[in-house]
Amino acid sequence: MPTTISLSNNDWSLHRKGPIDQARHNEKVKEAIKGNLPEIIAEEAVITSNGERIVKVPIRSLELPRFRFGRDQQDRSGQGSGNSKVGDVLGQEGTKGGKGSGAGDQPGIDYYEAELTVDDLVAMVFEDLALPFLKPKAQREVVGEAVRFTEVRRRGILSNLDKRRTLLENVRRNAKTGPAVVGGVVTDDLRFKTWEPELRREQSAAVIAMRDASGSMGEFEKYITRSFYLWMVRFLRSKYQSVEIVFITHHTEAQEVDEEAFFHLGESGGTKVSSAYALALDIVAKRFPADAWNVYPFHFSDGDNWGDGDNERCRGLVDKLLEHCNAFGYGEIQRESRAMSSSLMATLAARSDPRLITVTITSKAEVYPALRRFFSVREPIER
């Protein structure tokens, strides 16, 4: 008996084919952007943006998979001639006849530019980042952007008019003297919603940002340092509204500065890293007691320091900081021509403590992996 296939006119999934394909395409675009995040966030135009700028990201053309048969070719079963073996070069893409010389006669790969705001890009970068080893300590109330309606009153502003309750009151009043219908709305029928800002509680957290401002910091080192800290500040303020950020610059002496000076002070003088760590320890002791605050010092440098004696002093200061802090992060910027880490990195890395997080950056594309390493979720460690 033949099988009968009927198509129902009530299959509404067919009417949603367009939105489904669009959603799938948007997801593919998002995946393509995520795959290029290390290169995208290191661009100067993105770093210096105020959040409103539109960023154009080149993405390969997204096509549905399908078989393509060559023209004027009859054998299309896909087995080939049978004489090929592993290692054979079948043709060079973009060259004439696959010979590797002359102008190419093959089509290229289509690219288009996806446009998104820096805020959209920031959301992608920060969606799975968090402060590591975060502990439940003293909480602070933070006013969120959302509001919640808590009460209905007879007086209020028209923008808060509750139309549904107003109509119900009107129908109820009319029903007392006649038909329960809508009509003849009077002032006594009006009902207004009152609202209050939504409060949420956040763990108290403080971040101490330290950067090397000595003369050994070249243009590349300065760019990487400022790039990392700009993204770090964006991350903290978008995800933790109550976080306190302290800025410290140092050469042979350390000083606490405001945010503007931190990102724009020039570099000069020698390097004595311990001066920054000593100042950070003093700030932690005076302002951020360990029983009430989650504290995170971060330091970026090119690794040059004033002798092994100061390296050992740095190690001792880091030990003391870790007694009061959740984690300590040290980032070292190296040019690719440099073969090995500095003695400062070796001294700090010798301390076997998971709360001491170190990273080495040799290119702009490594800023994003450094962010992920420093701000990956880690469970608190009991001391």
Secondary structure, DSSP 4 states (H G I P E B T S, - for coil): -PPP----TT-GGGGGHHHHHHHHHHHHHHHHHHHTHHHHTTSHHHHT--S-PEEEEEEEPP------PPTT----SS---S---TT-----TTSGGGSS-S---S----EEEEEEEHHHHHHHHHTT---TT-----EEEEEEEEEEEEEEES---GGGB-HHHHHHHHHHHHHTTS--------GGG--EEEEEEEEEEEE-EEEEEEEE-STT--HHHHHHHHHHHHHHHHHHHHH-TT-EEEEEEESSSEEEE-HHHHHH----S---HHHHHHHHHHHHHHH--TTT-EEEEEEEE-S--SHHHHHHHHHHHHHHHHHH-S-EEEEEE--TT--S--HHHHHHHTS--TTEEEEEE-SGGGHHHHHHHHTS-------
